[in-house]
Amino acid sequence: MNALRHSFAKPVGAQSAKRRVLFVINSLAGGGAERVMATLLANSQDRLSEHDIALAVLDDGPRAFAFPGWLRVVQLDCKGGMLRSLSALDRAVADFDPDLTVSFLTRANLVSGIAMTKRRRPWIISERTSTPAHLGSQARQLTTKAMMRLIYPRATRVIAVSSGVAGKLERSFAVSGEKVEIIPNPVDAAALEAAARGKTELAFDKPYIIAVGRLVSVKNYGMLIEAFAKSNLPCRLVIAGDGPERDVLRTLAATLGIAERVIMPGWLSNPYPALAGAAAFALSSNVEGFPNALVEAMALGVPVVATNCPDGPAEILARRGVDEISELTVTEAGILSPVGDVGSYARALRLVCEDSRREGFILAGRKRAGEYSAATITDRYWKVIERALERTGAPAAI
């Protein structure tokens, strides 16, 4: 990764006819939003002829993703605090003097919105999830949701990763449907395939089913372990990730008598060799925004089974909304199972592992994943950005 600069300040007298676009995100930690930001910027170099592009990172912590060397980056140190973030980003905006900001994640969305509204300039936010659970304690959730209701409707454009998230923004945060653009997350198939050929930290005895993600309650890995036990499949289950649910999940596997067949290797810096070698990919979440790992598995030719949770899996696998499917559904690209239904999910695991279905799932999954190519999604983002830059007038003051 290129060295992170601590100031956007330009040399005295420096001028540019290019329009300045500042991207903003909470951190560079290993998460879905961070991966999407990295992919989006890595595919934006051809925009440099008309735009001066920079990135502001609110928190100084572990960096899981590299960014292109041409990108101007400022590393702030807000330690997760809203007031610190507001003050620090306001200074960064004063330094860089952007014509428009594009932000990912709630805190970044709020502070960039305030900073740009104050200057009466356009700003775009991207919301990644339909649930407030990621906002922290109940008190913090209430405060943050109140700020979202006040600030989000004033955004120039709002990008949602799925129709379910878009609906939540309209219903819960009074965002006008006319302002919302639905743009799913990009998947860089070439980069995934290169990563899958890379060095693996751990090798797993085949065959195995794999799940990838944080060990937190919303991922409902407990249901996955129970369904795996009930399926009686002669393989292993690998759950790659770390988090507070680790001990609970280990105890559950032991109680069910399958401890030796449930492998929890922790967080893998490169999970793609393990993902590509799996017999199937399992997503068991109660809630998602847009499940990147599901599309990544499809792009790598791995058959998938997913809970029909809000939001994303039904749109990805069946091109339908979450409310349009109520039972186990086998689609061309994979299998959907009702949320939290152990018996249904066990059946789905058995079906996805059937040899007679495997080739069809692989071909259809790869084709569907191709619709989320990095180039296509990046182009859709920049079309929204350019339309916003051409917008006349200014957002209402807060």
Secondary structure by P-SEA (a helix, b strand, c coil): cccccccccccccccccbbbbbbbcccccccaaaaaaaaaaaaccccccccccbbbbcccccccccccccbbbbbbcccccaaaaaaaaaaaaaaacccbbbbccaaaaaaaaaaaaaacbbbbbbbccccccccccaaaaaaaaaaaaaccccccbbbbccaaaaaaaaaccccccccbbbbccccaaaaaaaaaaccccccccccbbbbbcccccccaaaaaaaaaaaacccbbbbbcccccaaaaaaaaaaaaccccccccccccccaaaaaaaccbbbbbcccccccaaaaaaaaacccccccccccccccccccccccccccccccccbbbbccccaaaaaaaaaaaacccaaaaaaaaaaaaaaaacaaaaaaaaaaaaaaaaacccccccc
